Amino acid sequence: MSLTEVRAAIAAELERVGRPAEALSLIAVSKVQPLERVEAVLQQGHRVFGENRVQEAAGKWPELQERFGKVELHLLGPLQSNKARQAMELFDVIHSVDRAKLARALARLAGELGSCPDLFLQVNTGEEPQKAGVLPADLPALVEECRALGLPVIGLMCIPPVEEEPSLHFALLKKLADRHGLDKLSMGMSGDYISAIAQGATHLRVGSAIFGGREAG
């Protein structure tokens, strides 16, 4: 596929389910993509991108933004507390807050820096031991902690188990978000973003469908 085809598919599904186009943000996931592919998408006017690793983003985006102008940058991968300052200075949105220790580190840094990116809490909806994310049962305590710290939590994020029907996890995430008064849902990737739209996604994280298969590096 391509950016144009993905945008067309999104628009058709939004129309089908009766949702307005402005209800959804398409994050082009540019992790480990060759620079020329990223530049090609920038040249098409797209300005919302996602990265999995702080170090990779730091080596790529300052120079790209000098050439192409401001980009809304989203951190999608796990964040270690020792990378939190660099992440907060580089990213506009962080999707992977999943524990109280990280929340406290972000709150302390927000006080020092005078600002904080918008935050999503990552939920391990499949309760997979190898995967990051707060367990659904532990989410209320994390939401309470983040709100007590004054953090700008805007929504929830999930990555469904690969062998399970993703729409079930998307529905669970929406239910959890509604329960906590959160209206943003970061869900849906290249293989399942259409079903995510129907379940209320507000942020789609699409990589290979836009750029082609990733290259290790």
HUPE-V18115 format. One record per run of one state. SS is the DSSP state (2 for helix, 1 for strand, 0 for the rest). FROM is the first residue (numbers start at 1). LEN is the number of residues. If there is no record, write none. Layout:
ss={SS | SS}
from={FROM | FROM}
len={LEN | LEN}
This chain:
ss={0 | 2 | 0 | 2 | 0 | 1 | 0 | 2 | 0 | 1 | 0 | 2 | 0 | 2 | 0 | 1 | 0 | 2 | 0 | 1 | 0 | 2 | 0 | 1 | 0 | 1 | 0 | 2 | 0 | 1 | 0 | 2 | 0 | 1 | 0 | 2 | 0 | 1 | 0 | 2 | 0}
from={1 | 3 | 18 | 21 | 24 | 25 | 30 | 35 | 44 | 48 | 52 | 54 | 59 | 61 | 69 | 72 | 76 | 81 | 91 | 93 | 98 | 100 | 114 | 118 | 124 | 134 | 135 | 136 | 149 | 153 | 158 | 166 | 180 | 184 | 187 | 193 | 199 | 203 | 207 | 208 | 212}
len={2 | 15 | 3 | 3 | 1 | 5 | 5 | 9 | 4 | 4 | 2 | 5 | 2 | 8 | 3 | 4 | 5 | 10 | 2 | 5 | 2 | 14 | 4 | 6 | 10 | 1 | 1 | 13 | 4 | 5 | 8 | 14 | 4 | 3 | 6 | 6 | 4 | 4 | 1 | 4 | 6}
